[in-house]
């Protein structure tokens, strides 16, 4: 059974940086997109960023210029560099990997940004 494992979350002060990583426990074929979502307490899960098989990337509008997504599709690795973090970005960050047949989700990693 495929598992996605996130790492790199933690506590950071406002304006600080964190890097997240996501790896798959076994090879996933047919990747269409990989990326990150986040869910803050009491809010819906929202898109952070994706890196797509065609080489394009997508970001939530509020994040452009501060967050950078990268990944190696063939190795099922995806990364997220987060700079200039804000307290309202405190959330559980989830890795996802989409194939043409299904979507895999990680268990999430907590990111806490203190004021």
Beta strands, then each sheet from edge to edge (+ up, - down):
strand 1: 4-7
strand 2: 10-13
strand 3: 18-24
strand 4: 31-39
strand 5: 46-52
strand 6: 57-59
strand 7: 67-72
strand 8: 77-82
strand 9: 91-99
strand 10: 103-105
strand 11: 109-114
sheet 1: 1+ 3- 8+ 7-
sheet 2: 2+ 11+ 9- 4+ 5- 6+
sheet 3: 2+ 11+ 9- 10+
end
